[in-house]
Amino acid sequence: MASYDDDRPGPAPLRPEPSGAGGNRRAASTSGRTPPIGRTSRPPARVPRYRYEISELEEETGIPIRTIRYYISRGLLAPAYGRGPSATYDLGHLLRLRLIARLKDERHPLEEIRDRLGEMSDSDVEAALGIQVAPPTDTWRRITLHDDIELHIRVQPAGANSDAFNEAVELIVGLAQPVIDRLE
């Protein structure tokens, strides 16, 4: 069975043989036309991966495989899921490796890094790296201007120029109100 990830061409589509060439003459004489060719488009891209092989961790972090295994043996990193060539690692492993690399660049000893990482959850590691893995959850405010008209406003994070934003919303509602009053 051919996979979609394979770039090799598949088997050639079946074509009827000419009537004098032997083979299945009945199929050639009854249809008289070539079968349709299948779709040439590829299926949609895969969902982002949350499991990594150790070689992929090496590519992503620049930390050699041997060093990753050493970190696991020293307790800086949790063991892989599974054993042998099928062992996999998750996003938490990747983020912790990046934090280990940063702390080593700051000249922290491995024992201190191990103790520090042991107390941190994955979200703590994300915060320490200053990244956000999951998209933020949006909170929306709904202003009903009329039975059939609503204004939806995303609630701004604290300190994100919220005074100017709130003034803009009030101005929009104030400008819309006379038009809506005419509808009633």
Order of alpha helices (4+ residues) and beta strands (2+ residues): alpha-beta-alpha-alpha-beta-alpha-alpha-alpha-beta-beta-alpha
